[in-house]
């Protein structure tokens, strides 16, 4: 055995590699492959991985091929060099896109093929300064958001709205029952083989409503008091409801992707969000002038279906039009900053990148239907104003015409009477 082979076997003793055997259907040939079990590759980079083949029957006519299960994530090529009774090889793996795939060794003897999965390949992005800045920015912005929300909480308004609890109850039902189940269903249907994307969609669905919902409620003539009350309730309830959904239904998605649920990290960061909220509430009580200066608009979420379902449920419950608008908007707009914050800080590459794709995409898509509705509202209002203006212009003309008509009628009547008298005479 050569020195190179010995070094590989020394590495194998550390647990970094593992052995796998191939047994073809007729049992005429068998060999053992020694290669790393988990291989991490940077996207758009090539990583060289050594491997060793032993127990090879020289009399058998075997051909070897090494491929990846998904060439859209990673590709492979290899070189073999014979050393006594062993073969040493170098496997070159190219990272194509973020994700996970498997390495397949395929043997063929006399037309009979046997493929085995020998390694897991993980393609990640190379760590960059901009990534650290982005993650830190999300953490800072979410913290500021919660401080501002604590400053802006109007408990008197909430108390008044809760005197008629049907509206807040409908909002809570839509936010923490319909949206989590809807996000789970959408992720399962659209990404059945991509658990990372399912997790991203699910975390977006279980996030509380965003502060932007209050702005859109005002623009679309909804009930602002109800909107603020539901935002307050959902923000506070999220500290309990988000862990509930993550550790129940979310476990199924983590298990599907062979990902470990980061219980401790999620618990730590969820509790950590309470601190800025309390700080904001203290500022509101102790430093009201500072509170008024802190204004941040943030929060987007699962959009169009959320709007629709919130509208339908509120309509079924026979709520006033202003309440229906407020409930629909509160249901559809999620605080995706919270979802991105938790995903970036609790998951490892490449899961952290893959899972944040959908929250960002959802946030971009959320304002579109609301903007369209607002434009329609402005057009309708403009048309109404023009119609009213035309009416105001027409009315004086009609009155003048009426007066002219009346004079003409009187004149005709007088002429008729004169003619009648002349005829009588």
KENUNU-661215 format. One record per residue (C-alpha): x, y, z. Coordinates in steps of 0.001 Angstrom, whole numbers, padded with zeros to 6 digits, always signed. Last residue first. Layout:
XYZ
...
***
This chain:
-116386+088032-032257
-115973+084465-031081
-113020+083949-033430
-111305+087047-032169
-111792+085848-028589
-110352+082392-029391
-107349+083907-031151
-106601+086093-028140
-106858+083067-025783
-104483+081031-027937
-101934+083853-027998
-102054+084056-024194
-101492+080294-023900
-098558+080427-026311
-096972+083260-024345
-097432+081367-021073
-095781+078262-022586
-092876+080281-023911
-092373+081891-020504
-092423+078441-018787
-089995+076991-021305
-087580+079843-020784
-087754+079313-017001
-087195+075591-017440
-084245+076213-019714
-082736+078535-017119
-083257+075879-014431
-081795+073216-016693
-078766+075380-017406
-078305+076042-013689
-078461+072237-013022
-076042+071250-015797
-072910+072823-014311
-073479+071336-010845
-074224+067977-012432
-071027+068178-014469
-069038+068901-011311
-070672+065957-009544
-069717+063679-012419
-066172+065041-012428
-065889+064460-008666
-067273+060937-009036
-064815+060190-011836
-061920+061392-009679
-063141+059277-006742
-063371+056213-008985
-059873+056851-010336
-058500+057287-006800
-060218+054071-005609
-058929+052169-008626
-055412+053425-007819
-055853+052253-004214
-057083+048860-005354
-054071+048464-007663
-051700+049515-004861
-053286+046979-002519
-053008+044255-005158
-049268+045008-005666
-048243+045761-002068
-047649+042086-001125
-045473+040950-004057
-042162+042344-002764
-042795+041058+000764
-043650+037627-000623
-040379+037452-002555
-038377+038438+000540
-040186+035874+002698
-039792+033302-000095
-036025+033575-000610
-035263+033585+003121
-035372+029778+003372
-032733+029248+000701
-030171+031569+002264
-030485+030214+005821
-030669+026614+004554
-027335+026881+002733
-025892+027521+005234
-026974+027120+008890
-030333+028010+010410
-031181+029990+013572
-029988+033552+012913
-030950+033954+009268
-034277+032145+009680
-035355+034032+012802
-034576+037492+011385
-036037+036639+007970
-039341+035606+009588
-039400+038663+011865
-038720+040959+008909
-041542+039237+007035
-044107+040987+009237
-047176+039682+007455
-049797+041574+005443
-052713+039418+004301
-054610+039003+007563
-054346+042652+008623
-055496+043778+005156
-058536+041483+005176
-059452+042423+008777
-059209+046192+008095
-061209+045989+004869
-063948+043913+006495
-064040+046304+009460
-064653+049303+007164
-067386+047382+005316
-069213+046453+008517
-068890+042816+009668
-071389+040166+008643
-069423+037166+010020
-069429+035698+006510
-067963+038976+005217
-065170+038889+007825
-064340+035300+006819
-064405+036158+003107
-062260+039304+003432
-059648+037516+005561
-059622+034703+003013
-059081+037102+000113
-056413+039255+001761
-054535+036156+002907
-054838+034664-000550
-053252+037802-001988
-050356+038473+000334
-048321+036397+002725
-046301+039149+004350
-045030+042661+004692
-043837+044602+007687
-042233+047955+008180
-043012+051654+008712
-040801+053261+011324
-041581+056332+013408
-039605+057197+016562
-040064+060932+017141
-043341+060480+019024
-041703+058061+021486
-038904+060494+022312
-041490+063033+023489
-043341+060343+025501
-040277+059504+027623
-041404+057513+030686
-044530+055704+029531
-043811+055479+025812
-040130+054844+026486
-041098+051973+028812
-043319+050490+026077
-040491+050770+023552
-038052+049054+025896
-040624+046297+026517
-040895+045670+022762
-037097+045811+022428
-036793+043063+025116
-039620+040824+023849
-037712+040161+020632
-035010+038352+022628
-037585+035808+023806
-038157+034857+020173
-034379+034913+019610
-033590+032535+022466
-036463+030155+021775
-035475+029904+018115
-031826+029276+019011
-032651+026657+021649
-035125+024722+019528
-033028+024650+016343
-035166+021987+014597
-032642+019656+013000
-032841+019318+009240
-033293+015989+007464
-035349+017867+004848
-038542+015959+005603
-037839+016155+009342
-037619+019965+009215
-040906+020094+007293
-042672+017804+009771
-041263+019733+012733
-042947+022887+011437
-046390+021468+012206
-045640+021226+015926
-042465+022990+017155
-042654+025807+014614
-046420+026275+015070
-046230+026627+018859
-042995+028657+018711
-044806+031214+016494
-048002+031234+018578
-046439+032157+021917
-044342+035217+021108
-046724+035875+018209
-049538+036692+020666
-047917+040053+021474
-047552+041087+017829
-050961+039640+016925
-052766+041585+019678
-051069+044877+018785
-051649+044454+015048
-055283+043538+015741
-055806+046681+017834
-054106+048906+015245
-056353+047507+012496
-059516+047848+014620
-058744+051505+015327
-057911+052119+011653
-061250+050793+010359
-060748+050674+006605
-060861+053504+004066
-058374+051979+001596
-055542+054421+002378
-056156+054145+006137
-056089+050326+006086
-053006+050446+003873
-051129+052457+006509
-052217+050151+009346
-051220+047059+007344
-047732+048516+006935
-047141+047743+010619
-046892+044053+009836
-049090+041146+010890
-047464+038448+012982
-045255+035722+011474
-046692+032206+011090
-047130+032467+007325
-043640+033819+006672
-042084+031003+008703
-044074+028509+006617
-042968+029979+003273
-039301+029881+004290
-039669+026370+005713
-041252+025135+002488
-038396+026717+000533
-035875+024776+002632
-037951+021591+002289
-037542+021588-001511
-038961+018315-002869
-042672+019129-002472
-042137+022807-003407
-045411+024079-004904
-047889+021822-003111
-046118+021503+000251
-045208+025207+000388
-048751+026289-000496
-050255+023952+002122
-047902+025061+004918
-048515+028729+004045
-052282+028173+004144
-052117+026311+007454
-050050+029106+009023
-052307+031807+007475
-055661+030256+008435
-054886+029595+012090
-052778+032427+013491
-053747+035412+011351
-057273+034423+010284
-058357+033433+013805
-056683+036500+015358
-058418+038793+012859
-061807+037180+013503
-061300+037606+017256
-060234+041253+016815
-063492+041962+014929
-065799+039993+017275
-064356+041617+020397
-066691+044648+020639
-065382+046122+023913
-062002+045056+022541
-061961+048098+020238
-062253+050513+023188
-059458+048773+025097
-057225+048796+022029
-057763+052543+021602
-056959+053116+025274
-053864+050911+024986
-052383+052984+022174
-049111+051204+021388
-046792+053596+019535
-043733+053328+021770
-043897+049522+021933
-044228+049474+018171
-041232+051739+017849
-039124+049446+020037
-040376+046475+018019
-039442+048095+014725
-036064+049194+016087
-035313+045560+017025
-036487+044364+013605
-034292+046994+011935
-031213+046065+013990
-031574+042319+013375
-032226+042843+009662
-029220+045154+009412
-026973+042597+011140
-028014+039937+008641
-027466+042286+005699
-024075+043511+006961
-022897+039931+007512
-024001+039014+004018
-022305+042099+002551
-019013+041034+004135
-019077+037788+002208
-019255+034119+003142
-019024+031981+000008
-022460+030740-000856
-023380+027167-000051
-023671+023892-001977
-024127+020818+000216
-023233+017419-001225
-024229+014237+000592
-022125+011171-000105
-022244+007522-001214
-025596+007008-002890
-025365+003697-004725
-025958+002692-008320
-025762-000851-009751
-025724-001511-013473
-025735-004787-015422
-024562-004603-019052
-021647-006989-018535
-020551-005129-015433
-021591-001542-014709
-020891+000367-011527
-022574+003656-010613
-021359+005891-007784
-023927+008580-006950
-023270+011787-005019
-026324+013350-003418
-027879+016809-003557
-028383+019816-001329
-028973+023438-002210
-027501+026665-003513
-026565+026605-007192
-023858+025253-009506
-021170+024032-007108
-018568+022080-009051
-017277+018791-007633
-013905+017430-008739
-013337+013865-007507
-009737+012726-007244
-009112+009007-007306
-006878+006381-005767
-007306+002816-006963
-006045-000050-004891
-004376-003406-005543
-001019-001818-006430
-001699+001913-006918
-004009+002645-009852
-004875+006254-010601
-008437+007459-011213
-009704+010911-012244
-013168+012325-011559
-015890+014697-012754
-018860+016112-010860
-021797+018495-011143
-023723+020372-008449
-027114+022016-007859
-028686+021888-011328
-026951+018527-011862
-029265+016914-009323
-028428+013333-008286
-024724+013867-008857
-022602+011593-011020
-019664+009171-010750
-019285+006427-013362
-017304+003206-012995
-016856+000403-015505
-016248-003148-014350
-014805-006069-016299
-014038-008545-013577
-010623-010199-013378
-009179-007360-011333
-011684-007885-008549
-011613-004641-006590
-011542-004955-002850
-010474-001280-002708
-011473+002067-004217
-010211+005296-002642
-011518+008854-002716
-010002+012333-002694
-012272+015408-002902
-011459+018410-005072
-013797+021397-004684
-014690+023571-007663
-016316+026973-007152
-019407+028632-008659
-021328+028038-005397
-019087+026924-002553
-018908+023184-001922
-019484+021212+001274
-019048+017427+001165
-020614+015190+003797
-019794+011445+003769
-016159+011733+002713
-014979+008909+000485
-013866+005253+000734
-015455+003036-001885
-015534-000736-001452
-015764-003249-004266
-017851-006240-005230
-018130-008324-008344
-019772-011589-009312
-022677-011150-006944
-025066-011669-009835
-026997-008484-009036
-023974-006338-008309
-022792-005816-004773
-021288-002422-004100
-019839-001617-000704
-019715+001589+001285
-017054+002776+003692
-017002+006073+005570
-014939+009220+005738
-014422+011989+008292
-014657+009485+011146
-011118+010098+012305
-010091+006577+011266
-010810+007447+007634
-008133+010136+007670
-005555+007507+008565
-006930+005376+005727
-006343+008250+003334
-002823+008761+004595
-002080+005073+004083
-003314+005295+000498
-000927+008166-000202
+002006+006324+001428
+001427+003382-000925
+000000+000000+000000
***
